[in-house]
């Protein structure tokens, strides 16, 4: 793996710094809006704005990159992202912050398009898996580390935004100094919903429901933690535990899914996610138990999207998989845009625990659908299943990083 990632270390450093700066924003913004007296619906609407911007950016940012080039585009996206991060410290308003979050989402998508196409340029069939693993580790680790910027708010309320902006700005340096040639962005036309559902109903439903659950979590989990009486330090620890837990279980669950009927693993993970969410909803205080449940919840729920992609790929020809993965990531993003408002409604009706009751209900419904699919359709033989691969839930460009896609990266 080290041999694979050394040639792209500047790009991986950039994604780590970017996520260390931007990963805290959903948590910080939710807490600041609540402190200013805004209700969960307003906080959910602001969280939704980010995922709407991310979805639009995932579909449109590539055209911008094609027109002006990777380096200029990356610098522009990072500069606007950094400026919007500073702007949060000027004035607290759900309307203004919602607009800023939409800008953040579009810029984040643009950055991911640039970085993922760059990584794909450097990937060969032999190194693609190592590069993807390195990318995922840097992405999640940066996001987890960034949660601790919350603790800087006691010194000066705007300081977390300032430090986050600094980190986002510095993420441009390794990219602007890289000698890696700018690649062409491959055309990637996602499947239609009808075609995706025909290929894999469980893959489509699972990816969308995962987006709903994780969109609600990212947008509102910090508010839940604070209403549970947790301090800023405990809240940042809880959020980072969920994110790091999301890394820990992906490999063992993927290993199982390669050796069993993958639908059974998906259903089991959905049931486990539902149980964890119910357990969190009934937890009344912070502490080691909540951290453990949070880590287990992250480990299970974060594995659902790549499991659904792998299950969908089991039903497709090799030349169809990139388009299908692109469609699934857009469905995930659409689900994530719906999740915060639905979760906020549940919190308004059922108090703070309503967030995890809502997540548990989503997981339970998807599990029932998965069981129905197992009853009504035959499994793919285990020896015909495609190997599980951890994939980012970012943009359709990430689909080309899959080492089992037919796209071959270029090397110098």
C-alpha positions in Angstrom: 0.0 0.0 0.0 2.8 2.4 0.9 4.3 2.0 -2.6 0.9 2.8 -4.1 0.3 6.0 -2.1 3.8 7.6 -2.2 3.3 9.0 -5.7 0.0 10.6 -4.7 1.0 11.7 -1.2 0.5 15.4 -2.0 -3.1 14.7 -3.0 -3.8 12.6 0.1 -2.3 15.3 2.3 -4.7 17.8 0.7 -7.7 15.7 1.3 -6.7 15.1 5.0 -6.2 18.9 5.6 -9.4 19.7 3.8 -11.5 17.3 5.9 -9.7 18.3 9.1 -10.9 21.8 8.3 -14.4 21.2 6.9 -15.3 18.0 8.8 -16.1 20.0 11.9 -18.5 22.4 10.2 -21.7 20.3 10.3 -21.2 19.8 14.1 -20.2 23.3 14.8 -22.9 24.9 12.8 -25.6 22.8 14.4 -24.4 23.7 17.9 -24.1 27.4 17.1 -27.6 27.6 15.6 -29.1 25.9 18.6 -27.2 28.1 21.0 -28.7 31.1 19.1 -32.2 29.8 19.8 -33.0 28.2 16.5 -35.2 25.0 16.5 -34.3 21.7 15.0 -36.3 22.3 11.8 -34.1 25.4 11.1 -31.0 23.4 11.8 -32.2 20.6 9.6 -32.9 23.0 6.8 -29.3 24.4 7.0 -27.9 20.8 6.9 -30.1 20.0 3.9 -28.7 23.0 2.0 -25.2 21.5 2.2 -26.3 18.2 0.7 -28.3 20.0 -2.0 -25.1 21.9 -2.9 -23.1 18.7 -2.9 -25.6 17.0 -5.2 -25.6 19.9 -7.7 -21.9 20.1 -7.5 -21.5 16.4 -8.1 -23.4 16.8 -11.4 -22.1 20.2 -12.6 -18.6 20.9 -11.1 -17.0 18.6 -13.7 -18.0 20.9 -16.5 -16.3 23.8 -14.8 -13.1 21.8 -14.3 -13.1 20.8 -18.0 -13.4 24.5 -19.0 -10.7 26.0 -16.9 -8.5 23.1 -15.8 -7.9 21.2 -12.6 -5.4 23.5 -11.0 -7.4 26.7 -11.5 -10.6 25.0 -10.5 -9.2 23.5 -7.4 -7.8 26.8 -6.3 -11.1 28.5 -6.9 -13.2 25.9 -5.1 -10.8 25.9 -2.1 -10.7 29.7 -2.0 -14.5 30.1 -2.0 -14.8 27.3 0.6 -12.3 29.0 2.9 -14.0 32.4 2.5 -17.5 30.9 3.3 -16.1 29.2 6.4 -14.9 32.6 7.7 -18.2 34.2 6.9 -20.0 32.1 9.5 -18.3 34.1 12.2 -19.7 37.4 11.0 -23.5 36.9 11.5 -25.6 34.0 12.9 -28.7 33.5 10.7 -30.3 30.2 9.4 -31.0 31.9 6.1 -27.5 33.2 5.6 -25.9 30.1 6.9 -28.1 27.9 4.7 -26.9 29.8 1.7 -23.3 29.4 2.9 -23.8 25.7 3.4 -25.1 25.3 -0.2 -21.9 27.1 -1.4 -19.8 24.8 0.8 -21.5 21.7 -0.7 -20.9 22.8 -4.2 -17.3 23.7 -3.5 -16.7 20.4 -1.7 -18.0 18.5 -4.7 -15.7 20.5 -7.0 -12.7 19.6 -4.8 -13.6 15.9 -4.7 -14.0 15.9 -8.5 -10.5 17.4 -8.9 -8.9 15.1 -6.4 -10.6 11.9 -7.4 -9.9 12.4 -11.1 -6.3 13.2 -10.3 -6.0 10.0 -8.2 -7.5 8.0 -11.0 -4.9 9.4 -13.4 -2.2 8.1 -11.2 -3.8 4.7 -10.5 -2.8 1.6 -12.3 -4.6 -1.8 -12.0 -2.0 -2.9 -9.5 -2.1 0.3 -7.3 -5.7 1.3 -7.6 -6.8 -0.6 -4.4 -4.0 0.9 -2.3 -4.7 4.4 -3.5 -8.4 4.0 -2.8 -7.6 2.7 0.7 -5.2 5.6 1.4 -7.8 8.1 0.2 -10.5 6.7 2.4 -8.2 6.6 5.5 -7.2 10.3 4.9 -10.8 11.3 4.3 -12.2 9.7 7.5 -9.2 10.4 9.7 -9.2 14.1 8.7 -12.9 14.3 9.4 -12.5 12.6 12.9 -9.5 14.9 13.8 -11.4 18.0 12.8 -14.1 17.3 15.4 -11.7 18.5 18.1 -11.7 22.1 16.7 -15.0 22.4 18.6 -13.0 22.8 21.8 -11.4 26.0 20.5 -14.7 27.9 20.9 -14.1 28.6 24.6 -11.1 30.8 23.8 -12.9 33.0 21.1 -16.2 32.0 19.6 -15.0 32.6 16.0 -11.7 30.7 16.5 -13.0 27.3 15.3 -14.1 28.9 12.0 -10.8 30.7 11.6 -8.7 27.6 12.2 -11.0 25.6 9.9 -10.6 28.2 7.2 -6.8 28.1 7.6 -6.7 24.3 7.2 -9.0 24.5 4.1 -6.8 27.2 2.6 -3.6 25.2 3.3 -5.1 22.2 1.6 -4.5 24.0 -1.7 -0.7 24.2 -1.2 0.2 20.5 -1.8 -2.1 20.4 -4.9 -0.8 23.6 -6.4 2.8 22.5 -6.0 2.2 19.0 -7.3 4.0 17.8 -10.4 1.3 15.3 -11.2 -0.2 16.2 -14.7 -3.8 17.3 -14.8 -6.0 14.5 -16.1 -9.0 14.4 -18.3 -12.3 13.9 -16.6 -13.9 10.8 -18.0 -17.5 11.0 -19.1 -19.7 9.2 -16.6 -23.4 9.1 -17.3 -25.3 7.6 -14.3 -27.9 5.0 -14.9 -31.6 6.0 -14.9 -33.5 5.1 -11.8 -35.5 2.6 -13.7 -32.3 0.9 -15.0 -30.8 0.9 -11.5 -33.9 -0.5 -9.8 -34.1 -3.2 -12.5 -30.5 -4.2 -11.9 -30.6 -4.2 -8.1 -33.7 -3.0 -6.2 -31.9 -3.6 -2.8 -28.8 -1.7 -4.0 -30.9 1.4 -5.0 -33.1 1.3 -1.9 -30.1 0.6 0.4 -28.0 3.4 -0.9 -30.8 6.0 -0.7 -31.8 5.0 2.8 -28.2 5.1 3.9 -28.0 8.7 2.6 -31.2 9.6 4.6 -29.8 8.1 7.8 -26.3 9.6 7.6 -27.6 12.9 6.3 -29.8 13.1 9.4 -26.9 12.0 11.6 -24.3 14.5 10.3 -26.8 17.4 10.4 -28.2 16.8 13.9 -26.1 14.4 16.0 -24.2 17.2 17.7 -27.5 18.8 18.7 -28.7 15.5 20.1 -25.4 15.2 22.1 -25.7 18.7 23.5 -29.4 18.1 24.5 -28.2 15.0 26.2 -26.1 17.2 28.4 -22.7 16.5 26.9 -20.0 19.2 26.8 -18.1 20.3 23.8 -15.3 17.9 24.5 -17.7 14.9 24.9 -19.6 16.0 21.8 -16.4 16.0 19.7 -15.4 12.7 21.1 -18.8 11.2 20.3 -18.7 12.4 16.7 -15.1 11.2 16.1 -16.0 7.8 17.7 -18.8 7.3 15.1 -16.5 8.3 12.2 -13.6 6.2 13.3 -15.9 3.3 14.0 -17.1 3.7 10.4 -13.6 2.8 9.3 -13.0 -0.1 11.7 -15.8 -2.5 10.6 -15.7 -2.0 6.8 -13.0 -4.6 6.1 -14.5 -7.4 8.2 -18.0 -6.8 6.9 -16.7 -6.7 3.4 -14.8 -9.9 4.0 -18.1 -11.6 5.1 -20.0 -10.2 2.2 -17.6 -11.7 -0.3 -18.2 -15.2 1.2 -21.9 -15.2 1.9 -25.1 -14.1 0.1 -24.4 -10.4 0.1 -28.1 -9.6 0.7 -27.9 -11.5 4.0 -25.0 -9.3 5.1 -26.8 -6.1 4.1 -29.9 -7.1 6.0 -27.9 -8.1 9.0 -26.1 -4.8 9.0 -29.4 -2.9 8.6 -30.8 -4.8 11.6 -27.7 -4.1 13.6 -27.9 -0.4 12.7 -31.5 -0.3 13.8 -30.6 -1.9 17.2 -27.7 0.4 17.7 -29.9 3.5 16.9 -32.6 2.3 19.3 -30.0 1.7 22.0 -28.6 5.2 21.5 -32.1 6.7 21.6 -32.8 5.1 25.0 -29.4 6.2 26.4 -29.9 9.2 28.7 -26.4 10.2 29.5 -23.0 10.4 27.8 -20.1 8.2 28.8 -18.3 5.0 27.6 -21.5 3.2 26.7 -22.7 5.9 24.4 -19.2 6.1 22.8 -19.2 2.4 22.2 -22.7 2.4 20.8 -21.7 5.4 18.6 -18.6 3.6 17.3 -20.7 0.4 16.5 -23.4 2.5 14.8 -20.7 4.2 12.7 -19.1 0.8 11.8 -22.3 -0.7 10.6 -24.0 2.3 8.9 -20.9 3.5 7.1 -20.4 0.0 5.6 -23.9 0.0 4.0 -23.1 2.2 1.0 -20.2 0.2 -0.3 -22.1 -3.0 0.4 -25.0 -1.7 -1.7 -22.6 -0.8 -4.5 -21.0 -4.2 -4.4 -24.4 -5.9 -4.5 -25.4 -3.8 -7.5 -22.2 -4.6 -9.3 -22.9 -8.3 -8.8 -25.8 -7.9 -11.3 -24.0 -5.8 -13.9 -21.5 -6.3 -16.7 -18.0 -4.7 -16.1 -18.6 -1.8 -18.5 -21.8 -0.9 -16.6 -20.4 -0.6 -13.1 -19.0 2.9 -13.3 -22.3 4.4 -14.5 -24.2 2.5 -11.8 -21.9 3.6 -9.0 -22.3 7.2 -10.2 -26.0 6.8 -10.1 -25.9 5.3 -6.6 -23.7 8.1 -5.2 -26.2 10.7 -6.5 -29.1 8.7 -4.9 -27.1 8.7 -1.6 -26.7 12.5 -1.9 -30.4 13.0 -2.6 -31.2 10.8 0.4 -28.8 12.8 2.5 -30.6 16.0 1.5 -33.9 14.6 2.7 -32.5 13.2 6.0 -31.9 16.3 8.1 -35.4 17.7 7.7 -37.0 14.3 8.4 -34.7 13.8 11.4 -35.4 17.4 12.6 -39.2 16.7 12.4 -38.7 13.5 14.5 -36.7 15.5 17.1 -39.4 18.1 17.3 -42.1 15.5 18.0 -40.1 13.0 20.1 -37.4 15.3 21.7 -33.7 14.8 21.0 -33.9 11.0 21.0 -36.3 11.2 18.0 -33.2 11.5 15.7 -32.1 8.0 16.5 -35.7 6.6 16.5 -36.0 8.0 13.0 -32.7 6.4 11.9 -33.8 3.1 13.5 -37.1 3.3 11.6 -35.3 3.9 8.3 -32.9 0.9 8.9 -35.8 -1.3 9.9 -37.8 -0.4 6.8 -34.8 -1.1 4.5 -34.1 -4.4 6.3 -37.7 -5.5 5.7 -37.3 -4.7 2.1 -34.1 -6.6 2.0 -35.8 -9.7 3.5 -38.6 -9.4 0.9 -36.0 -9.4 -1.9 -34.3 -12.5 -0.4 -37.7 -14.3 -0.5 -38.7 -13.2 -4.0 -35.5 -13.4 -5.9 -32.6 -15.9 -6.1 -29.1 -15.0 -4.8 -26.1 -14.4 -6.9 -23.8 -17.4 -6.5 -20.9 -16.5 -4.1 -18.3 -17.4 -6.7 -19.8 -14.9 -9.1 -20.0 -12.0 -6.7 -17.6 -9.1 -7.2 -15.1 -8.4 -4.4 -16.2 -5.8 -1.9 -14.4 -2.5 -2.0 -14.6 0.5 0.3 -15.8 3.5 -1.7 -16.3 7.2 -0.8 -19.8 8.7 -0.9 -18.6 11.9 -2.6 -19.1 12.3 -6.4 -19.6 10.0 -9.4 -15.9 10.4 -10.3 -15.1 8.3 -7.3 -16.6 5.3 -9.1 -13.6 5.2 -11.4 -11.3 4.6 -8.4 -12.9 1.2 -7.9 -10.1 -1.4 -8.6 -12.7 -3.7 -10.1 -14.1 -1.2 -12.6 -13.0 -1.6 -16.2 -11.4 1.9 -16.2 -7.6 1.7 -16.1 -5.6 4.5 -14.6 -2.6 6.0 -16.4 0.9 6.0 -15.1 4.0 8.0 -16.1 
